[in-house]
């Protein structure tokens, strides 16, 4: 009887249909962001159309509205490739860039900055300007979607 219960338990656990989620090796070193469900639902089909070189950019407007952009070209953007933030959507982790990265972030390495500082030179700050265009969703933190679409996000009515 005990043997039968053991076999039954092994069959139940080995035939589990749970989702398998692969975790990036350095996930514990990242800050993970989760969007409200309505925004997550709109992003899933858009992300499914794209290849792996996708990142998301998040900006905050003065009026308390956030805008999430689906962007590409991770390899060419060191502010994204070196980011310690990920956005969790549908069992996957996507690199995340914040608008403050573009304002105060630099593409200079820590070594370059420290080297110039030690030589008592004015620290040269390398910048990268990014225009976020493509699919975007302006939303409020409670999940209310302001609108969504493709193109530049200029002209959002607050």
N, C-alpha and C positions, 0 to 999 in steps of 0.2 A: 504494500500500500504506500509506504513512504517513497519507494522507488517510482511509483506511478505519479505521485505528487511532484517529485523532483523533475521528472521528464516533462510533465505538463508545464511547470514553471519555466523550464529552459525553453520550451517551444514558444511560450507567450512572449518572453523577453527577447528572444532571438528574431522573432517575426515582427518586431515593432515597426510601425510605419512612420515614426517621428521624423521630422526634418533634420537632416544633417547640415550643420553650419560649420564651414571651415573658418578658423580664426587665423588672422595674419600673425606671423611669428612675433612681431613687436607690438601687439595689441595692448599689452599691459602698460606700455609707455605712451599711450595715446589717450587724449580726452575724447570720449565718445558722446556724440550729440544724437538726440532722437527728436524728430519733428512730430507735431500733432498729427493724429491719424488722417484727417482730410488731405493734408499736404502730402503725406507719405503715399496715400492712394493715387494722387495725381502724378507723382514722380515715377512710380513703378513702371507704367507703360512707356514713359519717355526714356527711362534708363534701359529698358529691355531692347530698344531700337539701336542702342549705341554699343561700341566696342569697349574694351577695358580701359582705354585711356581717358576716362571721364573723371572730372572732379566737380564738386559743387562749391559755389561761392555764396556766402551769406552776408548781406548788408542790412543795416538798420537805418531807417528813415527817422527824421526828427519827430514825426507824429506817432511813433510807437508801432509802425508797420515794418515788418521784416521782409526782405526779398531774397528768395533762394533762386540761384541760376544754375543751370546745367551747362558746364563748360568742358572744353577739351584741351589738349596739348599740355599734359602734365609734365612731360619730359622737358619742355622748353620753359617751364615756370618754376624756378627754384623756391619761390615762396610757397608753392603747393607741394613740391616733391620733398621739401624739408619740414613740412608742417607736422605737428604732433596731434592733429585733430582728425577725427573720422566721423562720418555721418552714417548711421545704421539705417538701412532701408531694405526691407524684404530679405533679411538673412545675409546681407552683404554689407561690407564696410567700404565707404567711398572717402577719398581724401576731401577735406573741407578747408576752405580758405575764408578768412573773415575780412571785411572791408578795412579794418584797422591794419591788417597786414600791408595793404597797399599804401596806407598813409604813413605809418611809422616803421614798417619793416624795411629791410635792406637786403639786397642780393649779395652784399659783401660778406665774406666769411668772417667768423670770429677771429681767426688768425690775422686777416688783413686789417681789421679794425684795431686789434691789440698792437700789432706791429706799428701802425701809424701813431697810435697813442704813445707808445714807448719812445718813439723818435720825436715826440713833442710836436708832431705835425697836426694840422687840422684833419680830423678824421673824415675821409671822403666817403660819402654815403652813396652807394649805387642803388638806384631805384628802378622799378619796373612798373610801367603803366599798363593796366589791363582794362579793356572795354568788355564788359559782360554783355554779350548779346546771344540770342538763341532762346531757348525755353526758359521761362521764369515764372515764379508765383509770388506775388505780394500777399502777405498774410499777417494776421494778428496772433499773439501767443495763445489765445484760446482756440485757435484752429480756424477762425473765420477767414475765408479766402476773399481777398479784395477783387482780384481778377487773375487770369493767367493767360499766357500766350507766347508767341515767338516774336523776336526782334529786340529792340532796345527797350528798356523799362522806363524811359523818360515819359513824362506826362501822366504819371499816376495821380489820380485825384484822391486827396486825403480827406 
